[in-house]
Amino acid sequence: MIKENVADVEAKIQAACDRSGRKREDVTLIAVSKTKPVSDIYEVMETGIKDYGENKVQELCDKIETIHEPLNWHMIGHLQRNKVKYIVDKVSMIHSVDSLRLAEQINLEAAKKNVEVDILIEVNVAEEDSKFGLSTEEVIDMVQSIAKLPNVHIKGLMTVAPFTDDPEENRPYFRNLKQLAVDIAHKNIDNVTMNVLSMGMTGDYEVAIEEGATMVRVGTGIFGERIYTK
């Protein structure tokens, strides 16, 4: 079933790229494997997917220890500063940087391990109380502050749009994030590129691609419903 799901998601990504005049290779599919067993990840790996997203540091570390093939691991969940040291040298990107203090901690731990870390700034475009992320008004100042940190490189922006039955409702949020990225890029800030827009999940990734997403984070659409244990 998982392989059929991947094929279905791939077809939808291609169709969204076609509709918006984009190339398929401009969109990275991140398989969100949180709460899913390693056996499921191996099944997805057989389809050629190399990018996997996790929400929790412990689960991420456990899976990286178990799976030895070279994969791109993405930290997409809220990251506490005291957990940064466990992942700075293991992930290809941290999507959820939402404060200067967190960025400073990433920079500190990266320097200790002699690595450089690619990050995205998380923006709460819809201004939902239940979500992490900066307001759109805060982003440019934050980017300028974080850009001064030598071991951290800002590659773009990320958002988690509202959960909705109608993905069209999220189109304005994706459009706003894209415009914000364009505005920041125009400022030509050292150590900042805006090549990555991580937006769109199982319910709305097609709309996100039409609005410029370069990374979509699909969990349920690939792995099926999540398993939560107490």
QUIURMO-V257370 format. One record per pair of residues at least 4 apart in sequence whose C-alpha atoms are under 7 Angstrom apart, sorted by sequence separation. I is the first residue (numbers start at 1). J is the second residue. If there is no record, write none. Layout:
i=<I | I>
j=<J | J>
//
This chain:
i=<1 | 2 | 3 | 4 | 5 | 6 | 7 | 8 | 9 | 10 | 11 | 12 | 13 | 14 | 15 | 16 | 17 | 18 | 36 | 37 | 38 | 39 | 40 | 41 | 42 | 45 | 56 | 57 | 58 | 59 | 60 | 61 | 62 | 63 | 64 | 79 | 80 | 84 | 87 | 99 | 100 | 101 | 102 | 103 | 104 | 105 | 106 | 107 | 108 | 109 | 110 | 111 | 124 | 134 | 135 | 138 | 139 | 140 | 141 | 142 | 143 | 170 | 171 | 172 | 173 | 174 | 175 | 176 | 177 | 178 | 179 | 180 | 181 | 182 | 183 | 200 | 201 | 204 | 205 | 206 | 207 | 208 | 209 | 218 | 219 | 220 | 17 | 44 | 45 | 97 | 110 | 134 | 200 | 208 | 220 | 17 | 54 | 97 | 110 | 147 | 220 | 17 | 110 | 124 | 147 | 33 | 124 | 127 | 185 | 200 | 124 | 161 | 185 | 199 | 14 | 123 | 124 | 125 | 122 | 123 | 124 | 125 | 205 | 122 | 123 | 161 | 123 | 181 | 199 | 198 | 201 | 75 | 197 | 198 | 199 | 200 | 201 | 202 | 74 | 79 | 197 | 198 | 199 | 200 | 201 | 202 | 73 | 74 | 75 | 76 | 78 | 88 | 196 | 197 | 198 | 202 | 33 | 72 | 73 | 74 | 75 | 76 | 77 | 196 | 202 | 31 | 32 | 33 | 34 | 51 | 52 | 53 | 54 | 55 | 72 | 74 | 75 | 76 | 30 | 31 | 32 | 33 | 34 | 50 | 51 | 52 | 53 | 54 | 55 | 56 | 81 | 88 | 29 | 30 | 31 | 32 | 50 | 51 | 52 | 53 | 54 | 55 | 84 | 88 | 97 | 30 | 53 | 54 | 55 | 97 | 98 | 81 | 85 | 93 | 94 | 95 | 96 | 97 | 98 | 157 | 38 | 93 | 94 | 95 | 96 | 97 | 156 | 57 | 89 | 92 | 93 | 94 | 95 | 96 | 95 | 88 | 119 | 117 | 118 | 119 | 120 | 123 | 125 | 174 | 178 | 98 | 116 | 117 | 118 | 119 | 120 | 121 | 122 | 123 | 124 | 126 | 98 | 115 | 116 | 117 | 118 | 119 | 120 | 121 | 122 | 123 | 124 | 167 | 171 | 175 | 118 | 120 | 121 | 122 | 154 | 155 | 156 | 167 | 171 | 174 | 120 | 153 | 154 | 155 | 156 | 153 | 154 | 155 | 156 | 157 | 158 | 159 | 160 | 168 | 111 | 155 | 156 | 157 | 158 | 159 | 167 | 3 | 110 | 155 | 156 | 157 | 158 | 2 | 100 | 107 | 103 | 147 | 3 | 107 | 140 | 147 | 107 | 147 | 100 | 126 | 125 | 125 | 95 | 30 | 32 | 27 | 28 | 29 | 30 | 31 | 32 | 33 | 27 | 28 | 29 | 30 | 31 | 32 | 26 | 27 | 28 | 29 | 30 | 31 | 16 | 20 | 35 | 36 | 17 | 35 | 13 | 16 | 17 | 35 | 12 | 16 | 5 | 6 | 5 | 2 | 2>
j=<5 | 6 | 7 | 8 | 9 | 10 | 11 | 12 | 13 | 14 | 15 | 16 | 17 | 18 | 19 | 20 | 21 | 22 | 40 | 41 | 42 | 43 | 44 | 45 | 46 | 49 | 60 | 61 | 62 | 63 | 64 | 65 | 66 | 67 | 68 | 83 | 84 | 88 | 91 | 103 | 104 | 105 | 106 | 107 | 108 | 109 | 110 | 111 | 112 | 113 | 114 | 115 | 128 | 138 | 139 | 142 | 143 | 144 | 145 | 146 | 147 | 174 | 175 | 176 | 177 | 178 | 179 | 180 | 181 | 182 | 183 | 184 | 185 | 186 | 187 | 204 | 205 | 208 | 209 | 210 | 211 | 212 | 213 | 222 | 223 | 224 | 22 | 49 | 50 | 102 | 115 | 139 | 205 | 213 | 225 | 23 | 60 | 103 | 116 | 153 | 226 | 24 | 117 | 131 | 154 | 41 | 132 | 135 | 193 | 208 | 133 | 170 | 194 | 208 | 24 | 133 | 134 | 135 | 133 | 134 | 135 | 136 | 216 | 134 | 135 | 173 | 136 | 194 | 213 | 213 | 216 | 91 | 213 | 214 | 215 | 216 | 217 | 218 | 91 | 96 | 214 | 215 | 216 | 217 | 218 | 219 | 91 | 92 | 93 | 94 | 96 | 106 | 214 | 215 | 216 | 220 | 52 | 91 | 92 | 93 | 94 | 95 | 96 | 215 | 221 | 51 | 52 | 53 | 54 | 71 | 72 | 73 | 74 | 75 | 92 | 94 | 95 | 96 | 51 | 52 | 53 | 54 | 55 | 71 | 72 | 73 | 74 | 75 | 76 | 77 | 102 | 109 | 51 | 52 | 53 | 54 | 72 | 73 | 74 | 75 | 76 | 77 | 106 | 110 | 119 | 53 | 76 | 77 | 78 | 120 | 121 | 105 | 109 | 117 | 118 | 119 | 120 | 121 | 122 | 181 | 63 | 118 | 119 | 120 | 121 | 122 | 181 | 83 | 115 | 118 | 119 | 120 | 121 | 122 | 122 | 117 | 152 | 151 | 152 | 153 | 154 | 157 | 159 | 208 | 212 | 133 | 151 | 152 | 153 | 154 | 155 | 156 | 157 | 158 | 159 | 161 | 134 | 151 | 152 | 153 | 154 | 155 | 156 | 157 | 158 | 159 | 160 | 203 | 207 | 211 | 155 | 157 | 158 | 159 | 191 | 192 | 193 | 204 | 208 | 211 | 158 | 191 | 192 | 193 | 194 | 192 | 193 | 194 | 195 | 196 | 197 | 198 | 199 | 207 | 151 | 195 | 196 | 197 | 198 | 199 | 207 | 44 | 151 | 196 | 197 | 198 | 199 | 44 | 142 | 149 | 146 | 190 | 47 | 151 | 184 | 191 | 152 | 192 | 146 | 173 | 173 | 177 | 158 | 215 | 217 | 213 | 214 | 215 | 216 | 217 | 218 | 219 | 214 | 215 | 216 | 217 | 218 | 219 | 214 | 215 | 216 | 217 | 218 | 219 | 206 | 210 | 226 | 227 | 209 | 227 | 206 | 209 | 210 | 228 | 206 | 210 | 221 | 222 | 222 | 222 | 223>
//
